[in-house]
Structure formats: C-alpha cells, structure tokens
Amino acid sequence: MTKQRIFEAGGYIAAAVLIAFGIAALVMGLNGQSTVNSSLKQEQITGSSDMTPKAIAGEVAGAKAAQAKLFATLQKAGVPTTPSPINTPSCSVAGKVVNSGSRARCFA
C-alpha cells in the first residue's frame, strides 16, 4: 500500500468518524429538547402577576446596589473580583404557563 492510499483511507475514516459524531450530537440535542419540554409540561409552572419587566425593575435596582456594596468591600480587602451584570428582563411570563425553553429562560 502506498503512502497516498494510506492517507486517502485515513481521510475517509476521519470523515466517517466526524459524520458519526455529528449525528450523535444531533440525536443528543433532540433528546435534550424533548426532555426539557416534557419536564416543563409536568411541572406546570405559571408566572406570577409580578413577573413583568416593570415590576422586576425595583428588585433589579436593589440587587445592583447590594452587589456594588459587596464588591466595594471585597475590593477594599484586596480581593480581585469582577461583578457579573444584573439585567432587567425584557420579556414577561406574568400569568403565562412556562411550557417552552424561551419562557423558561424568561422565568429564570
């Protein structure tokens, strides 16, 4: 067998392995999506009436103030830290059943 044939065979084997990994990743992704959807349906979570961006804005402001105070204390103590952003959600699940991935992200 020549070097060219060995490399050619190796290329075909590598392509087959990559295709198999791609198919496995797709199957795992679809299985995960199915699991999330069925779990959300079983849990029957409904957003409370205060789960709107306007209603949450006050809590977000309070959380940002508490975070700023904590990180100021930590930085004075010499602890190198970087605060993570706290954002007001742009979506609402008030009175809605959380039955999809997008609503679950909004609820979180």
CNS distance restraints for C-alpha pairs under 8 A (distance, minus, plus):
assign (resid   1 and name CA) (resid   5 and name CA) 6.38 0.50 0.50
assign (resid   1 and name CA) (resid   6 and name CA) 6.88 0.50 0.50
assign (resid   2 and name CA) (resid   6 and name CA) 6.39 0.50 0.50
assign (resid   3 and name CA) (resid   7 and name CA) 6.22 0.50 0.50
assign (resid   4 and name CA) (resid   8 and name CA) 6.10 0.50 0.50
assign (resid   5 and name CA) (resid   9 and name CA) 6.03 0.50 0.50
assign (resid   6 and name CA) (resid  10 and name CA) 6.09 0.50 0.50
assign (resid   7 and name CA) (resid  11 and name CA) 6.10 0.50 0.50
assign (resid   8 and name CA) (resid  12 and name CA) 6.43 0.50 0.50
assign (resid   9 and name CA) (resid  13 and name CA) 6.21 0.50 0.50
assign (resid  10 and name CA) (resid  14 and name CA) 6.03 0.50 0.50
assign (resid  11 and name CA) (resid  15 and name CA) 6.09 0.50 0.50
assign (resid  12 and name CA) (resid  16 and name CA) 6.17 0.50 0.50
assign (resid  13 and name CA) (resid  17 and name CA) 6.20 0.50 0.50
assign (resid  14 and name CA) (resid  18 and name CA) 6.17 0.50 0.50
assign (resid  15 and name CA) (resid  19 and name CA) 6.14 0.50 0.50
assign (resid  16 and name CA) (resid  20 and name CA) 6.16 0.50 0.50
assign (resid  17 and name CA) (resid  21 and name CA) 6.22 0.50 0.50
assign (resid  18 and name CA) (resid  22 and name CA) 6.14 0.50 0.50
assign (resid  19 and name CA) (resid  23 and name CA) 6.21 0.50 0.50
assign (resid  20 and name CA) (resid  24 and name CA) 6.13 0.50 0.50
assign (resid  21 and name CA) (resid  25 and name CA) 6.08 0.50 0.50
assign (resid  22 and name CA) (resid  26 and name CA) 6.27 0.50 0.50
assign (resid  23 and name CA) (resid  27 and name CA) 6.23 0.50 0.50
assign (resid  24 and name CA) (resid  28 and name CA) 6.11 0.50 0.50
assign (resid  25 and name CA) (resid  29 and name CA) 6.07 0.50 0.50
assign (resid  26 and name CA) (resid  30 and name CA) 6.20 0.50 0.50
assign (resid  27 and name CA) (resid  31 and name CA) 6.09 0.50 0.50
assign (resid  28 and name CA) (resid  32 and name CA) 6.08 0.50 0.50
assign (resid  29 and name CA) (resid  33 and name CA) 6.20 0.50 0.50
assign (resid  30 and name CA) (resid  34 and name CA) 6.17 0.50 0.50
assign (resid  31 and name CA) (resid  35 and name CA) 6.18 0.50 0.50
assign (resid  32 and name CA) (resid  36 and name CA) 6.21 0.50 0.50
assign (resid  33 and name CA) (resid  37 and name CA) 6.19 0.50 0.50
assign (resid  34 and name CA) (resid  38 and name CA) 6.11 0.50 0.50
assign (resid  35 and name CA) (resid  39 and name CA) 6.00 0.50 0.50
assign (resid  36 and name CA) (resid  40 and name CA) 6.07 0.50 0.50
assign (resid  36 and name CA) (resid 101 and name CA) 7.42 0.50 0.50
assign (resid  37 and name CA) (resid  41 and name CA) 6.28 0.50 0.50
assign (resid  37 and name CA) (resid  99 and name CA) 6.71 0.50 0.50
assign (resid  37 and name CA) (resid 100 and name CA) 6.24 0.50 0.50
assign (resid  37 and name CA) (resid 101 and name CA) 7.36 0.50 0.50
assign (resid  38 and name CA) (resid  42 and name CA) 6.27 0.50 0.50
assign (resid  39 and name CA) (resid  43 and name CA) 6.17 0.50 0.50
assign (resid  40 and name CA) (resid  44 and name CA) 6.39 0.50 0.50
assign (resid  40 and name CA) (resid  45 and name CA) 7.31 0.50 0.50
assign (resid  40 and name CA) (resid  98 and name CA) 6.76 0.50 0.50
assign (resid  40 and name CA) (resid  99 and name CA) 5.28 0.50 0.50
assign (resid  40 and name CA) (resid 100 and name CA) 7.06 0.50 0.50
assign (resid  41 and name CA) (resid  98 and name CA) 8.00 0.50 0.50
assign (resid  41 and name CA) (resid  99 and name CA) 5.75 0.50 0.50
assign (resid  44 and name CA) (resid  97 and name CA) 6.72 0.50 0.50
assign (resid  44 and name CA) (resid  98 and name CA) 7.02 0.50 0.50
assign (resid  44 and name CA) (resid  99 and name CA) 7.53 0.50 0.50
assign (resid  45 and name CA) (resid  97 and name CA) 5.79 0.50 0.50
assign (resid  45 and name CA) (resid  98 and name CA) 5.39 0.50 0.50
assign (resid  45 and name CA) (resid  99 and name CA) 7.72 0.50 0.50
assign (resid  46 and name CA) (resid  93 and name CA) 7.66 0.50 0.50
assign (resid  46 and name CA) (resid  94 and name CA) 7.67 0.50 0.50
assign (resid  46 and name CA) (resid  95 and name CA) 6.10 0.50 0.50
assign (resid  46 and name CA) (resid  96 and name CA) 5.47 0.50 0.50
assign (resid  46 and name CA) (resid  97 and name CA) 4.33 0.50 0.50
assign (resid  46 and name CA) (resid  98 and name CA) 5.75 0.50 0.50
assign (resid  47 and name CA) (resid  51 and name CA) 6.28 0.50 0.50
assign (resid  47 and name CA) (resid  93 and name CA) 5.11 0.50 0.50
assign (resid  47 and name CA) (resid  94 and name CA) 4.71 0.50 0.50
assign (resid  47 and name CA) (resid  95 and name CA) 5.08 0.50 0.50
assign (resid  47 and name CA) (resid  96 and name CA) 5.56 0.50 0.50
assign (resid  47 and name CA) (resid  97 and name CA) 6.54 0.50 0.50
assign (resid  47 and name CA) (resid  98 and name CA) 7.07 0.50 0.50
assign (resid  47 and name CA) (resid 107 and name CA) 7.09 0.50 0.50
assign (resid  48 and name CA) (resid  93 and name CA) 7.56 0.50 0.50
assign (resid  48 and name CA) (resid  94 and name CA) 5.16 0.50 0.50
assign (resid  48 and name CA) (resid  95 and name CA) 5.66 0.50 0.50
assign (resid  49 and name CA) (resid  94 and name CA) 4.64 0.50 0.50
assign (resid  49 and name CA) (resid  95 and name CA) 5.77 0.50 0.50
assign (resid  50 and name CA) (resid  55 and name CA) 5.47 0.50 0.50
assign (resid  50 and name CA) (resid  56 and name CA) 7.05 0.50 0.50
assign (resid  50 and name CA) (resid  94 and name CA) 6.32 0.50 0.50
assign (resid  51 and name CA) (resid  55 and name CA) 6.48 0.50 0.50
assign (resid  51 and name CA) (resid  56 and name CA) 6.53 0.50 0.50
assign (resid  51 and name CA) (resid  92 and name CA) 5.94 0.50 0.50
assign (resid  51 and name CA) (resid  93 and name CA) 5.85 0.50 0.50
assign (resid  51 and name CA) (resid  94 and name CA) 4.81 0.50 0.50
assign (resid  51 and name CA) (resid 107 and name CA) 7.74 0.50 0.50
assign (resid  52 and name CA) (resid  56 and name CA) 6.13 0.50 0.50
assign (resid  52 and name CA) (resid  89 and name CA) 7.89 0.50 0.50
assign (resid  52 and name CA) (resid  91 and name CA) 6.85 0.50 0.50
assign (resid  52 and name CA) (resid  92 and name CA) 4.60 0.50 0.50
assign (resid  52 and name CA) (resid  93 and name CA) 6.77 0.50 0.50
assign (resid  52 and name CA) (resid  94 and name CA) 6.09 0.50 0.50
assign (resid  53 and name CA) (resid  57 and name CA) 6.05 0.50 0.50
assign (resid  53 and name CA) (resid  88 and name CA) 6.21 0.50 0.50
assign (resid  53 and name CA) (resid  89 and name CA) 5.54 0.50 0.50
assign (resid  53 and name CA) (resid  90 and name CA) 5.85 0.50 0.50
assign (resid  53 and name CA) (resid  91 and name CA) 6.52 0.50 0.50
assign (resid  53 and name CA) (resid  92 and name CA) 6.46 0.50 0.50
assign (resid  54 and name CA) (resid  58 and name CA) 7.94 0.50 0.50
assign (resid  56 and name CA) (resid  60 and name CA) 6.26 0.50 0.50
assign (resid  56 and name CA) (resid  88 and name CA) 6.92 0.50 0.50
assign (resid  56 and name CA) (resid  89 and name CA) 7.96 0.50 0.50
assign (resid  57 and name CA) (resid  61 and name CA) 6.23 0.50 0.50
assign (resid  57 and name CA) (resid  88 and name CA) 6.02 0.50 0.50
assign (resid  58 and name CA) (resid  62 and name CA) 6.30 0.50 0.50
assign (resid  59 and name CA) (resid  63 and name CA) 6.11 0.50 0.50
assign (resid  60 and name CA) (resid  64 and name CA) 6.12 0.50 0.50
assign (resid  60 and name CA) (resid  86 and name CA) 6.88 0.50 0.50
assign (resid  60 and name CA) (resid  87 and name CA) 7.02 0.50 0.50
assign (resid  60 and name CA) (resid  88 and name CA) 6.23 0.50 0.50
assign (resid  61 and name CA) (resid  65 and name CA) 6.28 0.50 0.50
assign (resid  62 and name CA) (resid  66 and name CA) 6.21 0.50 0.50
assign (resid  63 and name CA) (resid  67 and name CA) 6.03 0.50 0.50
assign (resid  63 and name CA) (resid  86 and name CA) 7.66 0.50 0.50
assign (resid  64 and name CA) (resid  68 and name CA) 6.09 0.50 0.50
assign (resid  64 and name CA) (resid  86 and name CA) 6.58 0.50 0.50
assign (resid  65 and name CA) (resid  69 and name CA) 6.27 0.50 0.50
assign (resid  66 and name CA) (resid  70 and name CA) 6.19 0.50 0.50
assign (resid  67 and name CA) (resid  71 and name CA) 6.09 0.50 0.50
assign (resid  67 and name CA) (resid  83 and name CA) 7.42 0.50 0.50
assign (resid  68 and name CA) (resid  72 and name CA) 6.05 0.50 0.50
assign (resid  69 and name CA) (resid  73 and name CA) 6.35 0.50 0.50
assign (resid  70 and name CA) (resid  74 and name CA) 6.26 0.50 0.50
assign (resid  71 and name CA) (resid  75 and name CA) 5.97 0.50 0.50
assign (resid  71 and name CA) (resid  81 and name CA) 7.15 0.50 0.50
assign (resid  71 and name CA) (resid  82 and name CA) 7.85 0.50 0.50
assign (resid  71 and name CA) (resid  83 and name CA) 7.06 0.50 0.50
assign (resid  72 and name CA) (resid  76 and name CA) 6.19 0.50 0.50
assign (resid  73 and name CA) (resid  77 and name CA) 6.37 0.50 0.50
assign (resid  74 and name CA) (resid  78 and name CA) 6.46 0.50 0.50
assign (resid  74 and name CA) (resid  79 and name CA) 5.34 0.50 0.50
assign (resid  74 and name CA) (resid  80 and name CA) 7.61 0.50 0.50
assign (resid  74 and name CA) (resid  81 and name CA) 7.43 0.50 0.50
assign (resid  75 and name CA) (resid  79 and name CA) 5.24 0.50 0.50
assign (resid  75 and name CA) (resid  80 and name CA) 6.31 0.50 0.50
assign (resid  75 and name CA) (resid  81 and name CA) 7.05 0.50 0.50
assign (resid  89 and name CA) (resid 106 and name CA) 6.96 0.50 0.50
assign (resid  91 and name CA) (resid 106 and name CA) 6.08 0.50 0.50
assign (resid  92 and name CA) (resid 106 and name CA) 6.87 0.50 0.50
assign (resid  92 and name CA) (resid 107 and name CA) 7.86 0.50 0.50
assign (resid  93 and name CA) (resid  97 and name CA) 7.48 0.50 0.50
assign (resid  93 and name CA) (resid  98 and name CA) 7.33 0.50 0.50
assign (resid  93 and name CA) (resid 103 and name CA) 6.74 0.50 0.50
assign (resid  93 and name CA) (resid 106 and name CA) 6.93 0.50 0.50
assign (resid  93 and name CA) (resid 107 and name CA) 6.38 0.50 0.50
assign (resid  98 and name CA) (resid 103 and name CA) 5.37 0.50 0.50
assign (resid  98 and name CA) (resid 104 and name CA) 5.80 0.50 0.50
assign (resid  98 and name CA) (resid 107 and name CA) 7.44 0.50 0.50
assign (resid  99 and name CA) (resid 103 and name CA) 6.71 0.50 0.50
assign (resid  99 and name CA) (resid 104 and name CA) 7.24 0.50 0.50
assign (resid 100 and name CA) (resid 104 and name CA) 6.15 0.50 0.50
assign (resid 101 and name CA) (resid 105 and name CA) 6.21 0.50 0.50
assign (resid 102 and name CA) (resid 106 and name CA) 6.26 0.50 0.50
assign (resid 103 and name CA) (resid 107 and name CA) 5.98 0.50 0.50
assign (resid 104 and name CA) (resid 108 and name CA) 6.11 0.50 0.50
